[in-house]
Amino acid sequence: MEKITIIKKDNYLVLIKNSIGGTTWRQAYGLINGRKKNLTQNGDLACAYFVSSILKIFDLIGNLHLTVTGTIKDLENSGWENKYPNPLR
């Protein structure tokens, strides 16, 4: 039997590249005061959802996030190092 090794970096980079123009992350629904709402505002606020989804697919962070702050905290908790000042803090 052949040994297959998945190359995470190459695969997550190609997943990002192939998502250009796609609509997969445009909607993420939740309940606010009991009412269903598109939390990404039809994609306008989907950047954290997109980034955290890609990283979660490849088990590089713990959870999906709809906020940049939540994504950054999870990245740091998962061992990622911030080499640049964070303008959100």
N, C-alpha and C positions, 0 to 999 in steps of 0.2 A: 504494500500500500504506500502511495506517495504521501510525503509530509507536506502539508500546505500551511503556510504562515501568512496570515492576513496582515497587510501593511496599513496600519491605522492612518498614518499621516497622509499617504497617497489617496486612500479612500475617502477620508473626510474632506480633503481638498477638492477632489473631483465631484463629490456630492454638492459642495458649495458652488463650484463652477457650473454644474449642470442645473442648478436651481435658478439661475439667472432668468428672469422673465416669468418664473413660475408663480403659482398662486397658492401653493400648499400651506403656507403659514399666514395667509391673509386673515383667517378667522380663528379665534379662540374664544369659546363661550363660557360665561359664568353667570351666576345669579347675583344681582345687586338689589337688595331689599326685596328679594323674592321674584324679581323680574329678570328674564334672560337678556343678556347683553353681549354684543361682540366686544370683547375687552381690548382688541387690537385696533378698534375703529377702522375696520376694513383694510387693515395692513399698515395704516399710518403709524401705529405704535408696535409693530411686529418685530423690531430688530432684536430685542432680548429673547423673544420667543424663538425666532429663527436660530440665533447663535446657540442658545441653551439646548435647543432640540438637536442640532448637529452634534454638539459635544456629548449629550446624553446618549444618542444613538451609539456612539463609540465608547461609552462608559468612561468618559473623561471628566464628568462632573456628576453630582448626585441627583439633581432634580431639574425639571423644566421650570422656566421662569418667564414672567411677563414684564419684569422690570429690569433695567440695567443694574440697579443697585443689588438686587437679589442674585443676578447672574455673577456679578463681581464677587460678592461674598462667597458664593458656591465655588467659584474658580479658586479663590484664596484658600478655602477650606479643603479643596481637593489637591492642594500643593502647587498651584500655579503661582508664579511670582510676578508682581507688577513692577515692570522696569520703568514705567512712565508715571508721572504724577497723575492722580485721579482727579479730574475737574469736578466730579460729583460729590466730593467729600470736603 
